[in-house]
Amino acid sequence: MKSLKKDYARLKDLLMRAYHEKGKSEVDELWQMRVMSHIRSLGPITSRKRYFMLFEQSVWRLAPVTCLLILVLAALLITLDFIPDYEMVKLLIDDPVEFTFVQLFGL
């Protein structure tokens, strides 16, 4: 981290010095033409397009909402019964063997 601060301070000093000395130096037209032709020869900057770039942005935007939704649903499931009472009665009436199996193993 310190090296970045030093680099930043050094760059700031160089830019300040260049700004203050901009009126002192004279540039001829030949130099300007060479610089501009060099810039034109560089061409456009090409960047790689990533296939999932838009998908990644939407995932990271929706991540906090998804986490909040998971927490709310988990809280609701904890406070509410997982198996309603009428389902338990239905299991007892229909198949008492399965009901005892559910009681023993907690499925």
Buried (B, 14 or more C-beta within 10 A) or exposed (E): EEEEEEEEEEEEEEEEEEEEEEEEEEEEEEEEEEEEEEEEEEEEEEEEEEEEEEEEEEEEEEEEEEEEEEEEEEEEEEEEEEEEEEEBEEBBEEEEEEBEEBEEEEE
